[in-house]
Amino acid sequence: MHTVWVRLNAVVFFGLSALLGYSILAAVSKIGHASRHKPDVKKLKLNKLKSLKAHGGVDRALLSFDLHVDLNPAFHWNIKQLFVYVVAEYKTDKNPKNQIVLWDKIVEATSPQEAKIIKQDNIFVKYALVDQGRDLRGEDVKLQLMWDHMPLTGNLYMGEQDYSKTSSFTLPYEYR
């Protein structure tokens, strides 16, 4: 006869094996999901440049933008939430690639369908567009929507708006 400890050992390791199998199936099920199911970005563009000023020895731009995006396609059974953010990208002589997060939002899978559709105009940035020098004047800036998938199980992975569909604008040469 088997002792209680042998039976308990068999039950525990059977449960752990089943849990491992389900975790592997969950991880495999999301392969390729990010490339097949991207959020539908309908509009992301500059609405109004509020100011471009020198502030504490650095350039700082404050702006607002319009954002219309349907995040529903990015969700599936293994996604807990999406971290969505708008990035401003520009070049300077000192740094060939500068990326600054201007706005962010967390959208949870338990949110209603309407909450997963962002259709807002004139969104004022949460974080100013700040350069480490006085190099913002006259620069071309591209706005791009990016998102991080946060699954229930498995690896985190990122997605971004097609680079060809990014919105761009040029900052003025004079402070205002």
N, C-alpha and C positions, 0 to 999 in steps of 0.2 A: 504494500500500500504506500501511496505517496503521502508525505507529510503536508501539513498546512503551508509550510514555507515553500515547498516545491510548487504547489498549486498557485500560491500567491505570486511567485516568481513568473510562472507561465502566463498568468493573467496580465501582470504588469508589462511584461515584454511583448505580449501580443498587442496590447493597447498602444505601446510605443511604436511598434512596427506599423500598425494601422495609421497612426498619426504621421509617421514619416512618409508612408505611401500617399496619403492625402495631401501632404505638403508638396511632395514632388509633382503630383497631378496639378495642383494649383499653380505651381511655378511654370510648368510646361504649357498650361492653358493660356498664359498671357504672352507667350512668345509670338512676336509679330503683331500684337494688338496695337501697339503705339503707331506703327506705320499704316495700319488699315483703318483705324478709328481715330482721326484727329478732330479736335474741335473745329467748328466752322467759323472762321474769322471773317465776318462780313465787312467790318469797318474798324480801322484803327488809324486815326490821323489827328494831327495837331488842330485844336480848335482855336486857341488864342495864346499868344505869348504875352504873359502879364508883365514881366520885367526881366531885364538883363542888367545886372549891376555888379560893381566890384564890392565885395563884402569881406572885410578882414584880409585883404591881400589876395583874394581868389575871386574868380568869376562865378556868379550864381544866377541861374535862370529859373524863373518860376513860370509854369505854363499849365494849360488845361488841354485835354484831348477828348475825343469821342471814341467810344468802344462799343461795338456790337458783336457779340460772339455767342455761339451756342455750344456749351460744354457737354451736352448730353452724350454725343458719340464717344467721348473719352472714358465714360464710366462703364464698368462691367462688374460682375459679381465679386471680383477680388480687389476692387478699388475702394479704399476707405474715404479718401478725400484727394482733392487737387489743390495744389498751391499755385495760383495763377498770378503772374506779374508782368508788368510792362517794363521793358528795358530800353534805354536810350544808348545808342552806340555812335561814337565819333572818333576821328583821328586827330592827333596833334603831332608836332615835330618830335616832341620828347617821347610820346607813347603812341605807337601805331594803332593800338586798339584799346579804347576806353569803353567800358560798359557800366552803366549806372541804373539801378532799379529805381523807378519813379513812383510806382504804385503796386500794391499787392492785395490779394484777397484769398481766403481759404474757402473752398466750396466743398461741402461734405456730401457723401453719397446719400445720406438720409434726408437731405434737403428736398423739398418738392421740386418737380420738373421746372416750374417757373423760375426758381432760384438759380437753376443751372444755366439760365439764359441771361446774359448780361447785355443790356441795351440801355446804355447811359450816354448822355451827351454832356459836354462841359465838365468832365471829371477833373478836379484840381489835384495836382500831384501831391502825394503824401510826403515824398522826399525830394528836395530840390535837386536840380541838375547843377552840380558843383564840380568845377575843375580845380586841380591842385595848383594851378597858376592862373595866368590871365590869358588863356588860350581858347576860350569859347567863342569869342567874337569872330563872326564870319565863317564858322565851321558848319559843315553839313552834318546833320543829326538824323539817324534812322531810328524809328520807333518799331519795336518788335514785341509780340506777345509770346511769352514762354510759360511753361507749366511743368510742375513736378508731380508725377503720379506717386501716391502713397498707398501701396497695397496692404491688404490684411496680412498677407504672407508673401515672402519673396523679396526681391531686390527693388529698391527705389529706381525709377528711371525718369528721364526728362524728355520733354517734347518742346517743339518750337514752331512758330508760324513759318510757312515757306518764306525763304529769304527774298524771293522774287516779288512777294506781295507786301513787303515792308513799306511803311510810309516814311517819307523823308521831308525835311525842311532845312532851310539855312537860317542860322542865327544872324542878327544884324551886326554890322561892323561897329556901330556906335552904341554906347550904353543908353538904356531908356528905362 
